[in-house]
Amino acid sequence: MILSEDLFLSIKEDINQLNINLKKMVGSKHPVLYAAAKHLLQQGGKRIRPSIILLIAKIITKNNIILSEHKRLAEITEIIHTASLMHDDVIDDCDTRRGLNTVHSVFSTKIAILAGDFLFAQSSWYLANLNNLEVVKTISKVIIDFAEGETRQGITTFDASISIDDYIDKSFYKTATLIACSCKATVMLSNLNKDMENNFYLYGKHLGLAFQIVDDILDIISEKNKLGKPAGSDLKNGNFTAPVIFALQEKPELYKLINQEFQNDNDLNKAINIIKNTKGIQKAKDLAEEHIQLAIEIIREMLSIYDNNESLILISDYVLNRLN
C-alpha cells in the first residue's frame, strides 16, 4: 500500500501554495473576523477536499497541468469546509478541534458565527469570479445542503429510531455533497461531457459518505489525543451515527442511557464500551467499504479513458486506512 505522503506528493507544491493563498483570501477589513478565520485555517487539517480536486484536475487535463481555475476551486472548497466547521463547532458546543481550541471558545459564539458567515460570503465571491455559471450553481447547492443537513441533525437529536437510510441522507448533506459537487465542478472546468461530470459526482459522493462513516467510527474508538477532540462527541450530543445505530440493534440496553441523555457522569463511557462490544463498529466499517468499492468501480470504468487515475483509487484506500 502506498503511503499517504507518497499519494499526495505530486500535488505537494500546489497544497503548499493553497495554504498560503487561503490566508490571503480570507482577508477582512475587521481584524477580529480575520483573526477568527485565520485561527481555524492555520490549524491545517488534512486538506483532503482540495487534494481530491487537484488530483482529478491533474488526471483529466491535457499534459497533466492543473489549471488556475482548478486551483481556485480547490481553495474555495476548503474555505466552504472551514466555514461549515465553525458553525458545526458552535452547534455541537465543541471546545476543541484538531487538538486546539475552537473559534467560539477563543473569541465568542457571536464572532464564530459571523466568521463562518464571512467565509461563506468570501467563497461565494471567489466562486462568482470563476465566471462559470454551471460551476456556481453546482457549488452553491452545497451551502443549501449544509443547512438541510444541520436541520435534519437538529430535529433528530437523541432520536433512537433513526435508521441507517436517515443517517446516510444526513451524511450526504453534511459531508458528501461538498466532495461530490467539487469533483463534478472540477470536470466542468475542464469542459468535459455530462457523463464524465456525473461519474465524478458519484465517485465524490461515495468517497464522501465513506469518509464520514470512518469519521464516525473514529469518534467512538479513538482517543482524544488522536482525534483532536473528545471521543464520543457526537454520541454525547445525541447525534447517532452508523456504529451507534448498528449497536442499538444488538444491545437494547443502550436505549436506557440514550433516553437519559447521558445524565450521569459515567453514562457516556458506559455507552461507548457497550458499542465497542457489539458488531456495530465492524458493520459500520463494512458500510464504509461498500461505498469505497462503489467509488473504485466508477473510477475503474474510466480506466480506458484515463490510464493514470490510480491515485483516485489509492485515495479511496487512504480513507479506509485512517482506521488502522
BAKE-245240 format. One record per residue (C-alpha): residue in one letter; x, y, z. Coordinates in steps of 0.1 Angstrom, whole numbers, padded with zeros to 4 digits, always signed. Each point is the difference from the previous one (the first is absolute). Layout:
AXYZ
...
! end
This chain:
M+0000+0000+0000
I+0013+0034-0010
L+0006+0024+0029
S-0023+0030+0003
E+0029+0024-0004
D+0010-0017-0032
L-0036+0002-0012
F+0000+0038+0003
L+0036+0005-0011
S-0010+0010-0035
I-0021+0029+0013
K+0022+0010+0030
E+0011+0033-0014
D-0036+0008-0010
I-0013-0007+0035
N+0028+0021+0015
Q-0010+0029-0023
L-0036-0006+0009
N+0008+0005+0037
I+0017+0033-0008
N-0029+0012-0022
L-0027-0009+0025
K+0013+0025+0025
K+0000+0027-0026
M-0035-0009-0012
V-0015+0004+0035
G+0013+0035+0004
S-0025+0022+0018
K-0001+0037+0008
H-0010-0010+0035
P+0029-0015+0019
V-0021-0022+0023
L-0018-0017-0030
Y+0034-0006-0016
A+0015-0013+0032
A-0029-0024+0005
A+0001-0013-0035
K+0038-0003+0000
H-0001-0019+0033
L-0018-0030-0015
L+0018+0001-0033
Q+0034+0000+0016
Q-0008-0032+0018
G+0006-0017-0032
G-0020-0032-0002
K+0001-0027-0027
R-0008+0023-0029
I-0016-0032-0015
R-0027+0019-0020
P+0024+0023-0019
S+0024-0029-0005
I-0028-0021-0017
I-0007+0030-0023
L+0036+0005-0009
L+0006-0038-0006
I-0030-0002-0023
A+0010+0032-0018
K+0035-0014-0006
I-0015-0032-0015
I-0026+0016-0023
T+0019+0030-0014
K+0023+0000-0030
N+0036-0008+0009
N-0011-0004+0036
I+0003+0037+0006
I-0024+0013+0027
L-0018+0031-0012
S-0001+0032+0022
E-0038-0004+0001
H+0004-0035+0015
K+0023+0015+0027
R-0025+0027+0008
L-0028-0026+0003
A+0022-0020+0024
E+0004+0032+0021
I-0037+0008-0001
T-0009-0035+0011
E+0023+0002+0030
I-0014+0034+0010
I-0035-0014-0002
H+0010-0030+0021
T+0017+0022+0026
A-0031+0022+0003
S-0021-0031+0006
L+0023-0011+0027
M-0003+0033+0018
H-0038-0003+0001
D+0002-0038+0008
D+0021+0008+0031
V-0025+0025+0012
I-0030-0023-0005
D+0018-0029+0016
D+0015+0022+0028
C+0034-0016-0008
D+0030+0017+0019
T+0028-0016-0020
R+0007-0010-0036
R+0032-0014-0014
G+0014+0002+0035
L-0005+0038+0003
N-0027+0022+0014
T-0029+0006-0023
V-0007+0035-0013
H-0030+0006+0022
S+0019-0010+0031
V+0029+0024-0008
F-0021+0029-0011
S-0038-0004+0005
T-0030-0018-0014
K-0011+0032-0018
I+0034+0005-0016
A+0002-0037-0010
I-0034+0003-0018
L+0009+0033-0016
A+0034-0014-0011
G-0017-0031-0015
D-0025+0022-0019
F+0029+0022-0011
L+0019-0030-0015
F-0032-0012-0018
A-0003+0035-0015
Q+0036+0001-0010
S-0002-0035-0016
S-0031+0012-0020
W+0018+0031-0012
Y+0030-0021-0012
L-0024-0025-0015
A-0018+0026-0020
N+0034+0012-0013
L+0006-0033-0017
N-0025+0012-0026
N-0015-0034-0005
L-0037+0000+0008
E-0004-0038+0001
V+0028-0002+0026
V-0016+0027+0020
K-0033-0019+0000
T+0017-0032+0010
I+0021+0013+0029
S-0028+0023+0012
K-0022-0030+0005
V+0026-0012+0026
I-0008+0028+0024
I-0038-0007-0003
D+0008-0037+0007
F+0020+0009+0031
A-0030+0019+0015
E-0022-0030-0009
G+0024-0024+0017
E+0003+0021+0032
T-0038+0003+0002
R-0005-0037-0004
Q+0026-0007+0027
G-0015+0026+0023
I-0035-0014-0001
T+0012-0036+0005
T+0023+0004+0031
F-0005-0028+0025
D-0024-0016-0024
A+0009-0037+0003
S-0024-0010-0028
I+0022+0016-0027
S+0007-0025-0028
I+0032-0007-0020
D-0017+0015-0030
D-0007+0032+0020
Y+0036+0000+0011
I+0013-0003-0036
D-0023+0028-0011
K+0013+0023+0028
S+0036-0010-0007
F-0004+0009-0037
Y-0014+0035+0009
K+0027+0006+0027
T+0031-0014-0017
A-0003-0019-0033
T-0017+0028-0019
L+0030+0023+0001
I+0024-0027-0013
A-0025-0012-0026
C-0008+0035-0014
S+0037+0010+0001
C+0009-0031-0021
K-0027+0009-0024
A+0010+0036-0002
T+0036-0010-0007
V-0012-0019-0031
M-0022+0030-0010
L+0031+0023+0000
S+0017-0024-0024
N-0030+0002-0024
L-0005-0038-0001
N-0033-0017-0007
K-0030-0005+0023
D+0007-0037+0005
M+0034+0008+0014
E-0015+0027+0022
N-0025-0026+0014
N+0026-0027+0004
F+0023+0022+0021
Y-0030+0013+0020
L-0009-0035+0010
Y+0037-0008+0007
G+0001+0030+0023
K-0034-0009+0016
H+0011-0035+0010
L+0034+0011+0011
G-0016+0027+0021
L-0024-0024+0016
A+0028-0024+0008
F+0021+0028+0015
Q-0029+0010+0023
I-0007-0035+0011
V+0038-0005+0008
D-0001+0033+0020
D-0030-0013+0019
I+0018-0032+0009
L+0030+0019+0011
D-0022+0021+0023
I-0008-0032+0019
I+0033-0019-0001
S+0027+0027+0001
E+0015+0018+0029
K-0001+0038+0004
N+0037+0005-0008
K-0005-0017-0034
L-0034+0016-0008
G+0009+0035+0010
K-0033+0002+0018
P-0017-0021+0028
A-0011-0035-0010
G-0037-0006-0003
S-0008+0036-0007
D-0028-0008-0025
L-0014-0026+0023
K+0000+0024+0030
N-0019+0026-0022
G-0026-0026-0010
N+0012-0003-0036
F-0003-0037-0007
T+0024-0014-0026
A+0005-0033-0018
P+0018-0018+0029
V-0026+0011+0025
I-0030-0009-0022
F+0014-0035-0007
A+0009-0004+0037
L-0036+0009+0011
Q-0013-0029-0021
E+0022-0024+0020
K+0000+0016+0035
P-0034+0015+0010
E+0014+0010+0033
L+0016+0029-0018
Y-0035+0015-0003
K-0001+0007+0037
L+0032+0021+0000
I-0012+0018-0031
N-0034+0008+0015
Q+0017+0014+0031
E+0022+0021-0024
F+0031-0012+0019
Q-0010+0020+0031
N+0024-0019+0023
D+0038+0007-0002
N+0009-0035-0012
D-0029-0006-0023
L+0018+0010-0032
N+0030-0023+0008
K-0025-0028+0007
A-0017+0005-0034
I+0033+0001-0018
N+0011-0033+0016
I-0033-0016-0009
I+0004+0011-0036
K+0036-0013-0001
N-0012-0034+0012
T-0025-0004-0028
K+0003-0005-0038
G-0009+0036-0005
I+0036+0011-0008
Q+0005-0028-0025
K-0033+0006-0017
A+0007+0037-0003
K+0034-0009-0015
D-0017-0024-0024
L-0023+0028-0010
A+0029+0024-0007
E+0017-0027-0020
E-0031-0004-0022
H+0001+0037-0009
I+0037-0002-0006
Q-0005-0029-0024
L-0027+0019-0018
A+0024+0029-0004
I+0028-0022-0013
E-0023-0017-0025
I-0010+0033-0015
I+0037+0010-0004
R+0009-0034-0015
E-0027+0003-0026
M+0019+0031-0012
L+0034-0017-0001
S-0003-0003-0038
I-0003+0038-0002
Y+0025+0010+0027
D+0027-0025+0006
N+0017+0020+0027
N-0028+0001+0025
E+0015-0024+0025
S+0003+0029+0025
L-0038+0002+0002
I-0002-0037+0009
L+0027+0004+0026
I-0017+0030+0016
S-0030-0022+0005
D+0022-0025+0018
Y+0015+0028+0020
V-0034+0009+0013
L-0005-0035+0015
N+0036-0002+0012
R-0007+0028+0025
L-0014-0027+0022
N+0033-0019+0002
! end
